[in-house]
Amino acid sequence: MFPVAQDTQLQRAEELRLLAISEACSAREHAAANQLLHPPPGLPHPAYMRLVDTFQSARVECKEKWLAVRAHRKKMREEGK
């Protein structure tokens, strides 16, 4: 019975690790969105477009991280059946 409990702890630790990565990514996405919503006065257009690119890449990265969390949870559910 001990290996099963250890497996559960490892699975939970992996989920927490993935969630922490996802939350950190989400914080970066929110920071990028805030910069877009409140740009400094006189920001040149090319600099604004770099902010847009940063925000878009952060969104894609965050989506990938969240999908990893969902895939892990689905795997755990399927193994539990």
C-alpha positions in Angstrom: 0.0 0.0 0.0 3.0 2.3 0.6 3.9 2.6 -3.2 0.3 3.7 -4.0 0.5 6.5 -1.4 3.9 7.6 -2.6 2.5 7.6 -6.2 -0.4 9.8 -5.1 2.0 12.2 -3.4 4.2 12.4 -6.5 1.2 13.0 -8.7 0.0 15.8 -6.4 3.5 17.3 -6.3 3.6 17.3 -10.1 0.2 19.0 -10.3 1.3 21.6 -7.8 4.5 22.2 -9.8 2.5 22.6 -13.1 0.1 25.0 -11.4 2.9 27.1 -10.0 4.4 27.4 -13.5 1.0 28.3 -14.9 0.3 30.9 -12.3 3.7 32.5 -12.9 3.0 32.7 -16.6 -0.4 34.2 -15.9 1.2 36.9 -13.8 3.5 37.8 -16.7 0.5 37.8 -19.0 -1.4 40.2 -16.7 1.7 42.5 -16.5 1.9 42.6 -20.3 -1.8 43.4 -20.5 -1.4 46.2 -17.9 1.4 47.7 -20.0 -0.9 47.7 -23.0 -3.8 49.2 -21.2 -1.7 51.9 -19.6 1.2 52.7 -22.0 3.6 55.5 -21.0 2.8 58.9 -22.6 4.6 59.4 -25.9 5.3 55.7 -26.5 6.3 55.3 -30.1 4.3 52.9 -32.3 7.1 50.4 -32.8 7.5 50.1 -29.0 3.8 49.6 -28.6 3.8 46.9 -31.2 6.6 45.1 -29.3 4.3 45.2 -26.2 1.6 43.7 -28.3 3.9 40.9 -29.4 5.1 40.3 -25.9 1.4 40.0 -24.7 0.5 37.7 -27.5 3.5 35.4 -26.9 2.7 35.4 -23.2 -0.9 34.4 -23.9 0.2 31.5 -26.1 2.7 30.3 -23.5 0.1 30.5 -20.7 -2.4 28.5 -22.8 0.2 25.8 -23.3 1.0 25.7 -19.6 -2.7 25.5 -18.7 -3.2 22.7 -21.2 -0.3 20.8 -19.5 -2.2 21.1 -16.2 -5.4 19.9 -17.8 -3.6 17.0 -19.5 -2.0 15.9 -16.2 -5.4 16.0 -14.4 -7.0 14.0 -17.2 -4.2 11.4 -17.0 -4.7 11.2 -13.2 -8.5 10.7 -13.6 -8.0 8.0 -16.3 -5.4 6.2 -14.1 -7.8 6.3 -11.2 -10.5 4.4 -13.0 
